[in-house]
């Protein structure tokens, strides 16, 4: 039985405090993006953009293009004989973009990746890298995108 003169915390109060602190620490640790998770997120965003390019071309009947650069990704539409920006996305962290052989010449074209109304897409192997991690997006031209580490 507790009297008014006792000082300190009860076992229940300590358990509740420890539980709350562990939940807070877990949330903070999970919210800090690891390099691998952030690279995977960048790859997923790029694949989503490529799928949007393909789908928009099929639906609209007009060619679309994608330009994936170190600091941004751009979705373009071919209207009146020129490429026009439909959407532009800045990336949160700088990434390294490389086109693998034999597709290195795509880096010189704008847009590098083109989507046509028939659902076909430029063949490419595009690798995104951050620190020591690298993931590649591969298209054999049939509108399907594969991701490899």
N, C-alpha and C positions, 0 to 999 in steps of 0.2 A: 504494500500500500504506500503510495507516494505522499510525502508531506511537502509543505511549501518550502522547506529549507534545502531540499535536494537539488543539485545542479547537474547538468549533463543532458544527453539525448537518450531516448529510449531506443531499443533495438529496432522497432518498427520505423522510427524516424530515420535511423541510419540506413536501413534497407531501402526505403523510398528515395532517399537522397542519392544513394549509390546507383539505383536503377535509373533515375533521371539523368545523372551524369553519364552513365554508359550509353544511354540513348542519344544524348547530345554529342558525345564523342563519335559514335557510329555515324550520325548524320553528317558531321563535319568531315570525317575521313572519306565517306562515300561521295561527298560533294567536290572533293579535290580531284580534278581529272588526272588520271594517269596518262602518260604519253601514249600508251597502247590504246586505251579507251578513246582518247581524243582523236587519234589517227583513225580508228575504226569508225568513229562518228563522221569524220571528214569523208571517208570512203563511202559510207552509207549515204551521206548528203550528195556526193558526186554521182553515185548510181541513181539516186532519186531524180537528179537533174537530167541525167541521160535518158531515163525512162520518160520523163516529162517531154523531152525533146522528141522522142520517138512517137509518143501518144499524140502530142500536139500536131505533128506532121501528118499522122494518119487522119485525125479528126478534121483538120482544117484543109487538107489537100495541098498545103504549101510546104516547101522545104524549111526546116529548122536547123539550127546549129548550136553547138556548145563550145565555149572557149573556157578551158580550165587552166588557170594560171597560178602562180605562187601565192598571190594575195587575194584573188577573187575568182569567182566562177560566173559566167555570163550565158544566159539563154537568149538566142537570137532568132529572128524570123526573116525569111527572104521575101521582101515586098518591093514591088516596083523596081526590080533589077538591082536591089542593094540589101545588105544585111542591116537590120534594125534591132536594137536592143529591146528585148521584151522584159527581162528581169536581170538584175545584177546583184550578186551576193558577195559581200566581203567575208573573208574567213577570219576566225578569231585569232589564230596563230599562223604565222608564216609556215608554209610547207614547201617541200622540194618536189617539183613536177618533172618527170622525164618520160619520154616516149621510147620504148625499147625497139631494137632492131626487129624488123626492117621498117619500122614506122617513124623513124626519127625525123623525116621530112615533114611530118604533120605539125611539128612545133613551129614551123615557118608559115603555116597557112592560117588564115582567119576566116571563119572559125575552123579550128582543127578537126572537129568532129561534126559531120553533117548527117541529118536524118531526112529521109525522103518519104512522101506519102504512102509508098508501098510497104513501109515498116522496116526498110533496110537502113542500116547505119554503117558509117565508115568503119572499116576494120582497124583495130588499134590495140595496143597494150600500153596502158598508161599507169605509171607507178607514182604513188604519193609517199613521201618519206618525211619523218620527223625523228630527229636524234638518230638512234640506231635501229629504228623500226621502219619497215617498208611493206606496203600492200599494193597490189596491182589490180587494175580493172582491165578485163580482156573482152574484146568483142570480135567475133568472127564475121561480122557483117550482117548476121541474120536478125538483129534486134534483141539478142539475148546478151546479158552482161554477167560475166563470171568474176569473182573476186578470189585472188590467191595471195598468200603471204610470201 
